[in-house]
Amino acid sequence: MTAPVRADVHVRLAPGITTCDYGRRLRGMPGVVGALVVVGDFDLTVRVACDDLRETMARLRRAGARDLAAELIVRTLLG
């Protein structure tokens, strides 16, 4: 059995979707282990641990993301 893929997915929300709306949609979504509202090029960073990153990103898009960018986590140094 392989370990799940861990990634931070940066999310830019679609017009009309608030961070609160999106947060409610994330609750209970398979693969989502945390989310942060951020300031910068994206609106949120969603931490995921999943077997299929493409499917998880498709779910994030269907939940109201306009743009997504993923960074794979290969090793944890602190925390």
C-alpha positions in Angstrom: 0.0 0.0 0.0 1.4 3.4 -0.9 1.3 6.5 1.3 -1.2 9.1 0.3 -0.1 12.1 -1.7 0.2 15.2 0.5 -0.1 18.6 -1.1 -0.9 22.2 -0.5 -3.4 23.4 -3.1 -3.7 27.1 -3.6 -7.2 28.2 -4.5 -8.5 31.3 -6.3 -12.2 31.4 -5.8 -14.8 31.8 -8.6 -16.7 35.1 -8.7 -19.5 35.2 -6.2 -18.0 32.5 -3.9 -16.9 33.7 -0.5 -14.2 32.1 1.7 -17.0 31.2 4.2 -19.1 29.5 1.4 -16.0 27.6 0.2 -15.1 26.6 3.8 -18.5 25.1 4.3 -18.1 23.1 1.1 -14.7 21.8 2.2 -16.1 20.3 5.4 -16.2 16.5 5.1 -14.7 16.6 1.6 -12.6 13.4 1.1 -8.9 14.2 1.2 -9.1 17.7 2.8 -7.2 17.9 6.1 -7.1 21.7 6.6 -7.5 25.0 5.0 -6.2 28.6 5.5 -7.4 31.9 4.2 -4.4 33.7 2.7 -3.6 37.1 1.2 -1.8 37.3 -2.1 -2.3 35.7 -5.5 -4.7 33.1 -4.1 -7.6 33.2 -1.6 -7.0 29.9 0.3 -4.5 27.2 0.8 -6.0 23.8 1.2 -3.9 21.0 2.7 -4.8 17.6 1.3 -3.7 14.0 1.8 -5.3 11.7 -0.8 -4.7 8.8 -3.1 -5.8 10.7 -6.2 -4.7 14.3 -6.4 -6.4 14.9 -9.7 -9.7 13.8 -8.3 -9.3 15.8 -5.2 -8.5 18.9 -7.3 -11.5 18.2 -9.4 -13.7 18.2 -6.3 -12.1 21.5 -5.2 -12.9 23.0 -8.6 -16.5 21.8 -8.5 -16.8 23.4 -5.0 -16.2 26.8 -6.4 -12.5 27.2 -7.3 -11.7 29.2 -10.4 -7.9 28.5 -10.4 -5.8 25.9 -8.6 -2.1 25.3 -8.1 -0.7 22.4 -6.2 2.6 22.0 -4.4 3.5 18.4 -3.4 4.8 18.0 0.1 7.8 15.6 0.0 9.1 16.0 3.6 8.1 17.8 6.8 10.9 19.7 8.5 9.0 21.2 11.4 5.5 20.6 12.8 
